Amino acid sequence: MKDLITYGDFGKLDIRAGKIVEASAPEWSDKLIRYEVDLGVELGKRVLFSGIRKWYKPEDLVGKIIPVVINLTPKKMGDEESQGMAIMADGETGAVMIFLPDSVEPGTVIR
């Protein structure tokens, strides 16, 4: 278990529902998938990268709604920046993406 945090620490995270509208496998990486996530009218679209290519194909992700931490400092990935982070589970064989119901609108706050 990691160190305990306060409710205030947890409250600093801005987690939103994001709908994956585009996904691809960058030629310069054999681990990453690049995906564009729609976070609703207020926030627009953002680019994310995740090291999940071993378990997922880009085409399997399009249309899925996922939880995204949107206030994480951007991280340089190739010639772009990853502008957030998808929340995933650690499965027995690797990363397991968390897919939200289609009824959850992009941009919805997750708490």
Buried (B, 14 or more C-beta within 10 A) or exposed (E): EEEEEEEEEEEEBBBBBBBBBBBBBBEEBEEBBBBBBBBBEEBEBBBBBBBBBEBBEBEEBBEBBBBBBBEBEEEEBEEBBBBBBBEBEEEEEEBBBEBBEEEBBBBBEBE
